[in-house]
Amino acid sequence: AHWLVVDTGDAQRNLDQVNRVLELRNDPTPWLELVGIKLVLDGVIDACTAALNYPYANGTNGDLLWSAEALLPVVVAADAAQLRLAIHAIGDLASDMALDVLEKMIDVNPPWDRRPRLEHLEIVSEQTPDRMAQLGITASVQPVHSDPAIQPNWRAQLGDDRVERGYPWTLFTAAGARLAFGTDTPTAPHEALANLYIAITRRSATDHSLPPNEPQFAVPLDAALRHATFDSAASFDADSRVGRVQPGMYADLVVLDGDVLDGGNLLAVSVVRTIVGGKTVFEKETEETHV
């Protein structure tokens, strides 16, 4: 887990939040471990609160929730203590500022396997994928947010050719940056298979009549499976424990009633068994289970 750190307007109180995370990090449980801090730099495009380099169609713009001057000492302190960073940046102004600050942090602190993440990245500047690859920053995204069924307002708020650059997942991998898939639950539906379907088709998981949303950024199925498993685990240095099915890894997996390697079948298959730590914690009832 990542602990949310907010800008209080006071530099010492901001650092006190980092110190609190360091205290809690020393008391993990088998099911919960604090690995770093979460920082939210802007809002969302649908409400015109994501911070953009150019205004929305209505002439407004979202405010940055941190200044670079307030953010830098926080990320430097957290990184120096080897806390991992997950930074919410939906708009291109927010991700540009995040990269500027992270670049300074990397210059100041000694090297280590830090694996910072930028979250969401719905609209980015042209140079962002290359900068992320060069700095070793993971693009952590949630395909469900690009579902065409919920895009009309998103596109209307931008109102220009920026909609054609929305959710540009393949640009990150083409540049050499790691891409990790999540679901953003509980703020979005958690169903992993529907998430994968949207990733590989850019189509709606709920309304199949809608056209795909910028299909040039669709991800191949084999890559999408990796981004949702191994790359997601690797984004916070858990890839030695989870993210693959092989000897020595945690036995956390699901059994499906169909073949997901047939991409068109993703919405038709369902989970029939869930295994956590080698123990079955869920099994779908069938006629056989009642015999």
Secondary structure as the mmCIF struct_conf table of DSSP 4:
data_model
#
loop_
_struct_conf.conf_type_id
_struct_conf.id
_struct_conf.beg_label_comp_id
_struct_conf.beg_label_asym_id
_struct_conf.beg_label_seq_id
_struct_conf.end_label_comp_id
_struct_conf.end_label_asym_id
_struct_conf.end_label_seq_id
STRN STRN1 HIS A 2 LEU A 4
BEND BEND1 GLY A 9 GLY A 9
HELX_RH_AL_P HELX_RH_AL_P1 ALA A 11 ARG A 25
TURN_TY1_P TURN_TY1_P1 ASN A 26 ASN A 26
BEND BEND2 ASP A 27 ASP A 27
BEND BEND3 PRO A 30 TRP A 31
STRN STRN2 GLY A 36 VAL A 40
TURN_TY1_P TURN_TY1_P2 ILE A 45 CYS A 48
BEND BEND4 ALA A 50 ALA A 50
BEND BEND5 ASN A 53 TYR A 54
TURN_TY1_P TURN_TY1_P3 ALA A 57 ASN A 58
BEND BEND6 GLY A 59 GLY A 59
HELX_LH_PP_P HELX_LH_PP_P1 GLY A 62 LEU A 64
BEND BEND7 LEU A 65 TRP A 66
HELX_RH_AL_P HELX_RH_AL_P2 ALA A 68 ALA A 80
TURN_TY1_P TURN_TY1_P4 ALA A 81 GLN A 82
STRN STRN3 ARG A 84 ALA A 89
BEND BEND8 GLY A 91 GLY A 91
HELX_RH_AL_P HELX_RH_AL_P3 ASP A 92 VAL A 108
BEND BEND9 ASN A 109 ASN A 109
HELX_LH_PP_P HELX_LH_PP_P2 PRO A 110 PRO A 111
STRN STRN4 ARG A 117 HIS A 120
BEND BEND10 GLU A 122 ILE A 123
TURN_TY1_P TURN_TY1_P5 GLU A 126 GLN A 127
HELX_RH_AL_P HELX_RH_AL_P4 THR A 128 LEU A 135
TURN_TY1_P TURN_TY1_P6 GLY A 136 GLY A 136
STRN STRN5 THR A 138 VAL A 141
HELX_RH_3T_P HELX_RH_3T_P1 PRO A 143 SER A 146
HELX_RH_3T_P HELX_RH_3T_P2 PRO A 148 ILE A 150
HELX_RH_AL_P HELX_RH_AL_P5 PRO A 152 LEU A 158
BEND BEND11 ASP A 160 ASP A 160
HELX_RH_3T_P HELX_RH_3T_P3 ASP A 161 ARG A 165
BEND BEND12 GLY A 166 TYR A 167
HELX_RH_AL_P HELX_RH_AL_P6 TRP A 169 ALA A 175
TURN_TY1_P TURN_TY1_P7 GLY A 176 GLY A 176
STRN STRN6 LEU A 179 PHE A 181
TURN_TY1_P TURN_TY1_P8 THR A 185 PRO A 186
BEND BEND13 THR A 187 ALA A 188
HELX_RH_AL_P HELX_RH_AL_P7 ALA A 192 THR A 201
BEND BEND14 ALA A 205 THR A 206
TURN_TY1_P TURN_TY1_P9 HIS A 208 SER A 209
BEND BEND15 LEU A 210 LEU A 210
HELX_LH_PP_P HELX_LH_PP_P3 PRO A 211 PRO A 212
BEND BEND16 ASN A 213 GLU A 214
HELX_RH_3T_P HELX_RH_3T_P4 PRO A 215 PHE A 217
HELX_RH_AL_P HELX_RH_AL_P8 LEU A 221 ALA A 228
TURN_TY1_P TURN_TY1_P10 THR A 229 THR A 229
HELX_RH_AL_P HELX_RH_AL_P9 PHE A 230 ALA A 234
TURN_TY1_P TURN_TY1_P11 SER A 235 ASP A 237
TURN_TY1_P TURN_TY1_P12 ASP A 239 ARG A 241
BEND BEND17 VAL A 242 ARG A 244
BEND BEND18 GLN A 246 GLN A 246
TURN_TY1_P TURN_TY1_P13 PRO A 247 GLY A 248
BEND BEND19 MET A 249 MET A 249
STRN STRN7 LEU A 253 LEU A 256
BEND BEND20 ASP A 257 GLY A 258
TURN_TY1_P TURN_TY1_P14 VAL A 260 LEU A 261
BEND BEND21 ASP A 262 ASP A 262
HELX_RH_3T_P HELX_RH_3T_P5 GLY A 263 ASN A 265
TURN_TY1_P TURN_TY1_P15 LEU A 266 ALA A 268
STRN STRN8 VAL A 271 VAL A 276
TURN_TY1_P TURN_TY1_P16 GLY A 277 GLY A 278
STRN STRN9 LYS A 279 GLU A 283
TURN_TY1_P TURN_TY1_P17 GLU A 287 GLU A 287
HELX_RH_3T_P HELX_RH_3T_P6 GLU A 288 HIS A 290
#
